[in-house]
Amino acid sequence: NAGEGRYDAQTEYGKVVSEVRCLATTTTTTTPTTTTTTPEQQHTRSAVKPVVVLCGSKDIAPELDVNVFALAPQYFDLQTAMSQPYSCLRSLVLQTAHTWPVLSQLPLTD
């Protein structure tokens, strides 16, 4: 979990969200722990996973606006989003869970 108030052009430069996106789209090669390894023993694992960003607001180019959901002004006014972040995020998760089933697995308690 990472909190991101405003998702903007700077978000892709060293913030937690950019690191998560990088990890989610990385392909890694693993080698068994033996002294001699043949190419057939190396395993390539593609870790391409979707990343869903829930943020307070966003100001990004359309090509970066993939799976980025902002509380304000898309779903709530700014004052409500800032004064009631938990209930707004909970509502946003419930509204988008049909698109991203992993969101429905979050432990949302009142």
C-alpha positions as CSV (number, residue, x, y, z in Angstrom):
1,N,0.0,0.0,0.0
2,A,1.2,3.5,-0.8
3,G,-0.5,6.8,-0.4
4,E,-0.4,9.2,-3.3
5,G,-2.2,12.5,-2.9
6,R,-1.7,13.9,-6.4
7,Y,-0.7,11.7,-9.3
8,D,1.2,13.9,-11.8
9,A,4.2,13.9,-14.1
10,Q,6.6,13.8,-11.1
11,T,5.0,10.6,-9.8
12,E,6.9,8.6,-12.4
13,Y,10.3,9.9,-11.1
14,G,11.2,8.0,-7.9
15,K,8.0,7.9,-6.0
16,V,6.6,4.7,-4.7
17,V,4.0,4.4,-7.4
18,S,6.7,4.5,-10.1
19,E,8.7,1.8,-8.4
20,V,5.6,-0.4,-8.1
21,R,4.8,0.1,-11.8
22,C,8.4,-0.8,-12.6
23,L,8.4,-4.0,-10.5
24,A,5.0,-5.0,-12.0
25,T,6.4,-4.8,-15.5
26,T,9.8,-6.5,-15.0
27,T,10.9,-9.8,-16.4
28,T,13.3,-11.7,-14.2
29,T,15.5,-14.6,-14.8
30,T,16.1,-17.0,-11.9
31,T,18.8,-19.6,-11.7
32,P,18.6,-22.7,-9.6
33,T,21.1,-22.8,-6.8
34,T,23.6,-25.2,-8.3
35,T,27.3,-24.8,-9.1
36,T,26.8,-25.4,-12.8
37,T,23.8,-24.2,-14.6
38,T,22.8,-24.8,-18.2
39,P,20.6,-22.4,-20.2
40,E,17.7,-24.9,-19.9
41,Q,17.9,-24.7,-16.1
42,Q,17.4,-20.9,-16.1
43,H,13.8,-19.9,-15.7
44,T,12.4,-16.6,-17.0
45,R,9.5,-15.3,-15.1
46,S,7.4,-12.5,-16.5
47,A,6.0,-10.4,-13.7
48,V,3.7,-8.3,-15.8
49,K,0.9,-7.4,-13.4
50,P,-1.7,-4.7,-13.7
51,V,-1.3,-1.7,-11.4
52,V,-4.3,0.2,-10.2
53,V,-3.6,3.7,-8.8
54,L,-6.1,5.3,-6.4
55,C,-5.1,8.9,-5.7
56,G,-6.6,12.1,-4.4
57,S,-6.4,13.9,-7.7
58,K,-4.5,13.6,-11.0
59,D,-2.9,15.8,-13.6
60,I,-1.3,13.5,-16.2
61,A,-1.0,13.1,-19.9
62,P,-3.6,10.8,-21.4
63,E,-1.1,8.1,-22.3
64,L,-0.2,7.8,-18.6
65,D,-3.8,7.8,-17.5
66,V,-4.2,4.0,-17.5
67,N,-5.9,2.5,-14.4
68,V,-5.5,5.8,-12.5
69,F,-8.6,6.7,-10.5
70,A,-8.8,10.0,-8.7
71,L,-11.1,10.9,-5.9
72,A,-11.4,14.5,-6.8
73,P,-13.0,15.8,-9.0
74,Q,-13.8,12.5,-10.7
75,Y,-15.9,11.0,-7.9
76,F,-16.0,13.5,-5.1
77,D,-15.4,17.2,-4.5
78,L,-12.0,18.1,-3.2
79,Q,-13.3,19.1,0.3
80,T,-15.1,15.8,0.8
81,A,-12.1,13.8,-0.5
82,M,-9.7,15.6,1.9
83,S,-12.0,15.5,5.0
84,Q,-13.2,11.9,4.6
85,P,-10.4,10.1,2.8
86,Y,-11.2,6.6,4.1
87,S,-14.9,6.6,3.2
88,C,-14.1,8.1,-0.2
89,L,-11.4,5.6,-0.9
90,R,-13.7,2.8,0.3
91,S,-16.5,4.0,-2.0
92,L,-14.0,4.2,-4.9
93,V,-12.8,0.7,-4.3
94,L,-16.3,-0.6,-4.2
95,Q,-17.2,1.3,-7.4
96,T,-14.2,-0.1,-9.3
97,A,-14.0,-3.6,-7.9
98,H,-15.9,-5.0,-10.8
99,T,-13.1,-4.0,-13.1
100,W,-10.3,-5.1,-10.8
101,P,-11.4,-8.1,-8.8
102,V,-8.3,-7.9,-6.6
103,L,-9.8,-4.7,-5.1
104,S,-12.8,-6.7,-3.8
105,Q,-10.3,-8.7,-1.7
106,L,-9.3,-5.7,0.4
107,P,-10.5,-5.9,4.0
108,L,-12.9,-2.9,4.0
109,T,-14.3,-2.4,7.4
110,D,-16.4,0.5,8.7
